[in-house]
Amino acid sequence: MPKKSLPNKISQKLEQLSKLLDNIDEVRIINSDDPDTWDSDTLYNLVENLKATLQLLEDKEHPKERDEFGEPVILEAGLCSLVDEYHEDNEEDF
């Protein structure tokens, strides 16, 4: 991946992550001592936001294809892998 596009991809994914984390933080309205705040819609939204967060962080792998080493073929690198790649590229520059 070209070195200049890597920071852009990371920035875009970090922006998405920030929005998801803001949505996740909304669950703080639930108070364990106050049944009036127990909202199932908020909890279901939390589940969806957590799933989206994991998808953003993890690589999207092809369900069946494997490379020559038996590893899954990566369809899209997740934020964790992109950051690792960024740091590896920067270490090579020194």
C-alpha positions as CSV (number, residue, x, y, z in Angstrom):
1,M,0.0,0.0,0.0
2,P,1.4,3.4,-0.9
3,K,2.8,5.1,2.2
4,K,0.8,8.3,1.7
5,S,-2.6,6.6,1.5
6,L,-2.0,4.6,4.7
7,P,-2.3,7.6,7.0
8,N,-5.4,8.7,5.2
9,K,-7.0,5.3,5.6
10,I,-6.1,5.3,9.3
11,S,-7.5,8.8,9.8
12,Q,-10.8,7.8,8.1
13,K,-11.1,4.7,10.3
14,L,-10.2,6.7,13.4
15,E,-13.0,9.1,12.7
16,Q,-15.4,6.3,12.3
17,L,-14.2,4.8,15.5
18,S,-14.6,8.1,17.3
19,K,-18.3,8.3,16.2
20,L,-18.9,4.7,17.2
21,L,-17.4,5.3,20.6
22,D,-19.6,8.3,21.0
23,N,-22.6,6.1,20.3
24,I,-21.4,3.5,22.7
25,D,-21.0,6.1,25.4
26,E,-24.7,6.9,25.2
27,V,-25.4,3.7,27.1
28,R,-24.2,5.6,30.2
29,I,-27.7,7.0,30.6
30,I,-28.6,3.6,32.1
31,N,-28.4,3.6,35.8
32,S,-28.5,0.2,37.5
33,D,-30.4,1.7,40.4
34,D,-33.1,3.4,38.3
35,P,-35.4,1.1,36.4
36,D,-36.8,4.1,34.5
37,T,-33.5,4.3,32.6
38,W,-33.5,0.6,31.7
39,D,-34.0,1.0,27.9
40,S,-33.8,-2.1,25.7
41,D,-33.5,0.1,22.6
42,T,-30.3,1.6,24.0
43,L,-29.0,-1.8,24.8
44,Y,-29.7,-3.1,21.3
45,N,-28.0,0.0,19.8
46,L,-25.1,-0.8,22.0
47,V,-24.8,-4.3,20.6
48,E,-24.9,-3.0,17.0
49,N,-22.3,-0.3,17.8
50,L,-20.0,-2.8,19.4
51,K,-20.3,-5.1,16.4
52,A,-19.5,-2.2,14.1
53,T,-16.5,-1.3,16.2
54,L,-15.1,-4.8,16.1
55,Q,-15.6,-4.9,12.3
56,L,-13.7,-1.6,12.0
57,L,-10.8,-2.8,14.2
58,E,-10.5,-6.3,12.7
59,D,-9.4,-7.4,9.2
60,K,-12.2,-8.5,6.9
61,E,-11.2,-12.0,5.8
62,H,-12.5,-14.0,2.8
63,P,-14.6,-16.8,4.4
64,K,-13.1,-19.6,2.2
65,E,-9.9,-18.4,0.3
66,R,-6.5,-19.0,1.8
67,D,-3.1,-17.9,0.7
68,E,-0.1,-20.1,0.0
69,F,0.7,-20.3,3.8
70,G,-2.9,-21.3,4.7
71,E,-3.7,-17.9,6.1
72,P,-7.1,-16.3,5.3
73,V,-7.1,-13.8,2.4
74,I,-7.6,-10.3,3.7
75,L,-10.3,-8.4,1.9
76,E,-9.9,-5.2,3.8
77,A,-7.4,-4.4,6.5
78,G,-8.8,-3.4,9.8
79,L,-7.6,-0.4,11.9
80,C,-5.4,-2.6,14.0
81,S,-3.5,-4.0,11.0
82,L,-3.3,-0.6,9.3
83,V,-1.7,0.9,12.4
84,D,0.7,-2.0,12.6
85,E,1.6,-1.5,9.0
86,Y,2.1,2.2,9.5
87,H,4.6,1.6,12.4
88,E,6.4,-1.1,10.4
89,D,6.8,1.2,7.5
90,N,8.1,4.0,9.7
91,E,10.7,1.6,11.4
92,E,12.0,0.7,7.9
93,D,12.7,4.4,7.2
94,F,15.2,4.7,10.0
